[in-house]
């Protein structure tokens, strides 16, 4: 039986054992165990996600929504202080994961444009959502998780 210790998780060819509760992400396996014990650990997991999300935002989103998240009125909706983003969590995640086409109203301004799907991994969607939802005046009470993103279907 082959056993490999990676961080605080032990993989065997048959079973996965958690040695100590700690948030761990294994990109190769697409596995994310989010088991923070304390509020401080939860905050650390969120901060790591936000940092990864900042990179995703700068690579994929900044061209339209701009570095300050304010977008272009009437063309690209703002993410900064966005009522649509904060009130429509599932729709927001869906739009990042699959793109968006059609009319939406953000902060009382109508937008009718297309955002193509970016081809992001579910983890990248969660990370960029955590970045956006914790930047430019936005605050969220619940972290966007990989499991939440995976549960949203086209």
Long-range contacts (C-beta under 8 A, 24 or more apart in sequence): 9-33, 25-123, 27-123, 30-123, 32-123, 32-145, 32-146, 32-147, 34-145, 34-146, 34-147, 42-143, 45-143, 46-130, 46-134, 46-143, 49-126, 49-127, 49-130, 49-131, 49-143, 49-144, 50-127, 50-130, 50-131, 50-134, 50-135, 51-131, 52-123, 52-124, 52-127, 52-131, 53-124, 53-126, 53-127, 53-128, 53-129, 53-130, 53-131, 53-132, 54-131, 56-120, 56-124, 56-127, 56-128, 56-131, 57-128, 57-131, 57-132, 60-118, 60-120, 60-128, 61-118, 61-128, 61-132, 64-115, 68-136, 69-132, 69-135, 69-136, 70-136, 73-109, 74-109, 74-110, 74-111, 75-111, 75-113, 76-111, 76-113, 77-104, 77-106, 77-107, 77-109, 77-111, 78-106, 78-107, 79-132, 79-135, 79-136, 79-138, 80-135, 80-136, 80-137, 80-138, 81-107, 81-136, 81-137, 81-138, 82-106, 82-107, 82-138, 83-107, 85-132, 85-133, 85-138, 86-133, 86-138, 86-140, 89-144, 90-152, 92-129, 93-125, 93-129, 93-144, 93-148, 93-149, 93-152, 94-152, 96-120, 96-125, 96-128, 96-129, 97-122, 97-125, 97-149, 97-152, 98-154, 122-146, 122-149, 122-150, 123-149, 125-149
